[in-house]
Amino acid sequence: MRYEYTRLLVTDFPACFRFYRDVIGLALRRGSETDTYAEFETGFTRIALFDRAEMSEAVGTSPLPAPVLATHRVP
């Protein structure tokens, strides 16, 4: 088995995108600042950013109360 990428669910996609691209300096593989999904190269693996609200819609948790949504977060 090979570890290929980490997906981060983010609430401020444009700011997170700029952080990984401009501050950390990772090479962009896919996506743009105006998208809701992007991937950055880190060498042998990738970091993927995904808009939290869009993921919530995709998995059907958007109508649930906020405490339930909090279970999708890493402390």
N, C-alpha and C positions, 0 to 999 in steps of 0.2 A: 504494500500500500504506500502511496506517495501523498504527502500533505501538499495541496496545491494552492489554497487560498483561504483567507479569513474575510468574512463578510461583516461589515459594521453597519448597523442600523443607525441612521443619524437624523436629527430633527432640523438642522440647518445645513442642508446639502451644499449650497454654494460656498459657505464658509469652510466646511470640512474639505471640500474639493480643493479650494485654494491653499489650505494648510498642507495637505499632502503633496500638492504639486509645487507650490512656491516656497513654503517654509522648510519642509523636509527634503524636497527636491526629487521626489520619485517620478519616474518616467510614466507618462500616461499610456495605457494600452487601449482603453476603450472609454467612450463617454465624453462629456463636456460639462462645464460649470452650470449650464442650463438644463441638463438632463436630470434624471432621478436615479441613475445607476452609472457607476464608473469603476474602472479597474486600473490599478497602478502596479507596475513591476517592482519587485523588491529583490530581484536576483532569481532564486529558484522558486519563489512563491509569489503570490499576488495579494494585494489588499483591495477588496471590493467595498465600495460605499453604496448604500441603498437607502433611499428616502424612507424613513420609518412609517409615515402615513400611507405611502403606497404599499409597503409590505403588509401593513395592517389590513388594508383593503383586500389584498391578494389572499390572505389567509383567513379572512372573515372575522377579524377581531375589531374592526373599526366601530361597530355599534356598541361594543361593550364598555362598561364604566372604566374610568381611569385606573383604579387599583388593579384591575385585571390586566390592563396594558402594561403596568409597571413590571409584570412578571417577565417581560421581554427584555429587561435591562440587566446589565451586569453591575453589581454594586461597586 
